[in-house]
Amino acid sequence: MRKLMVTAFMSLDGVVQAPGGGEEEDDGGFQHSGWGVRYFDEPLIAAMAELTGRAGALLLGRRTYDIFAATWPLAKAGDPIGDRMNGLPKYVASRTLDSVAWQNASLLTGDVAAAVGELKRGEGGEIQVHGSARLVQTLLAHDLVDEFHVLVFPVLIGSGKRLFADGTMPAGLKLTGTTTSARGVITCTYVRDGALEYGVMGPETDNW
């Protein structure tokens, strides 16, 4: 079974919409595009290159595909992230696209959750999801995510698309790694750790 990993740039209040600036995404009148740019430094970029280097395939929603397909082919030869992004197999979940032109990209057809489940049962390395906030909600609702790689930026946005929205399946997680950048970005890696457990805390119990 292939592992499916979601990586996300997230504000402290959970927003993942448009951290990279430009015309990345203005759904819902979002006015904070580019909120993550000032926090990137060379070590953080190197860490993202290492993360991308372990991918066996990318799984992308339509909006993220459009952004990536318009930018990563312009990367200079030898760029570690650009070379990897361009060379990897890419699976695109979309109800509106009829074709995809980025090299090594293909459309997922039919039910997205079923198609992703089939990908996970196939051969190959880790499947990585970058961005793709709407697609992530579908993956969460169908319990298809094995690992989260979340970069928490020291900002509050207040509105916008969130990583864990309504429909997220309750689950236990285990923290397997954490680092903090010089600019205050906390990178946390979580893997699945069974079902969500419940209890009671108070001075009248043993859990105080």
Residue pairs with C-beta under 8 A, 6 or more apart in sequence:
1 120
1 121
2 56
2 119
2 120
2 121
2 122
2 123
2 124
2 125
2 126
2 127
3 120
3 126
3 127
3 146
3 147
4 59
4 116
4 120
4 126
4 127
4 128
4 129
4 139
4 144
4 145
4 146
4 147
5 126
5 127
5 128
5 129
5 145
5 146
5 147
5 148
5 149
6 128
6 129
6 136
6 139
6 145
6 147
6 148
6 149
6 163
7 51
7 128
7 129
7 130
7 148
7 149
7 150
7 151
8 16
8 131
8 136
8 148
8 149
8 150
8 151
8 163
9 16
9 19
9 20
9 36
9 151
9 153
10 16
10 150
10 151
10 152
10 153
10 163
11 19
11 35
11 152
11 153
11 155
11 156
11 157
12 152
12 153
12 154
12 155
12 156
13 156
13 157
13 158
14 162
14 163
14 164
15 32
15 35
15 157
15 158
15 159
15 160
15 161
15 162
16 131
16 133
16 160
16 161
16 162
16 163
17 25
17 27
17 30
17 32
17 33
17 133
17 157
17 160
17 161
18 24
18 25
18 26
18 30
18 32
18 33
18 34
18 35
18 160
19 34
19 35
19 36
19 37
19 153
20 33
20 34
20 36
20 37
20 67
21 33
21 34
21 37
22 33
22 34
23 33
24 33
24 34
24 67
25 33
25 63
25 67
26 33
27 161
28 159
28 160
30 159
30 160
32 157
32 160
35 153
35 155
35 157
36 153
36 155
38 183
39 153
39 154
39 155
39 181
39 183
39 184
39 185
40 183
41 181
41 182
41 183
43 181
43 182
44 151
44 181
44 183
44 185
45 81
47 179
47 187
48 81
49 80
49 81
49 84
51 128
51 149
52 80
52 81
52 84
52 85
52 128
53 80
53 84
54 125
54 126
55 84
55 88
55 125
55 126
55 127
55 128
56 88
56 89
56 124
56 125
56 126
56 127
57 88
57 89
57 90
57 91
57 119
57 124
57 125
57 126
57 127
57 128
58 85
58 88
58 89
58 90
58 91
58 127
58 128
58 129
58 130
59 90
59 91
59 93
59 116
59 119
59 127
59 128
59 129
59 132
59 135
60 68
60 90
60 91
60 92
60 93
60 129
60 130
60 131
60 132
60 135
61 92
61 93
61 94
61 131
61 132
61 133
61 134
61 135
61 136
62 92
62 93
62 94
62 95
62 96
62 97
63 131
63 132
63 134
64 130
64 131
64 132
64 135
65 90
65 92
65 94
65 97
65 100
65 102
65 105
67 131
68 85
68 102
68 130
68 131
69 100
69 101
69 102
69 105
72 81
72 82
72 85
72 86
72 102
73 86
73 102
73 103
75 81
75 82
75 83
75 85
75 86
76 82
77 83
86 102
86 103
86 104
87 103
87 104
88 104
89 104
89 105
89 106
89 124
90 100
90 102
90 104
90 105
90 106
91 105
91 106
91 107
91 108
91 115
91 119
91 127
92 100
92 105
92 106
92 107
92 108
93 108
93 112
93 115
93 116
93 132
93 135
93 138
94 107
94 108
97 107
99 107
100 106
100 107
108 115
108 116
108 119
109 115
112 135
112 138
113 138
113 139
113 141
113 142
113 144
116 127
116 139
116 142
116 144
117 142
117 144
119 127
120 127
120 144
129 135
129 136
129 139
129 145
133 161
133 162
133 163
134 161
136 145
136 163
137 165
137 167
137 168
139 145
140 164
140 165
140 167
140 168
140 169
141 167
141 168
141 169
142 169
143 169
143 171
145 192
146 191
146 192
147 189
147 190
147 191
147 192
148 173
148 188
148 189
148 190
149 187
149 188
149 189
150 163
150 187
150 188
150 189
150 190
151 185
151 186
151 187
152 185
152 186
152 187
152 188
153 184
153 185
154 184
154 185
170 195
170 196
171 192
171 193
171 194
171 195
171 196
172 192
172 193
172 194
172 195
172 196
172 197
173 190
173 191
173 192
173 193
174 190
174 191
174 192
174 193
175 188
175 189
175 190
176 189
176 190
176 191
177 187
177 188
177 189
178 186
178 187
178 188
178 189
179 186
179 187
180 186
180 187
181 187
199 207
200 207
201 207
201 208
202 208
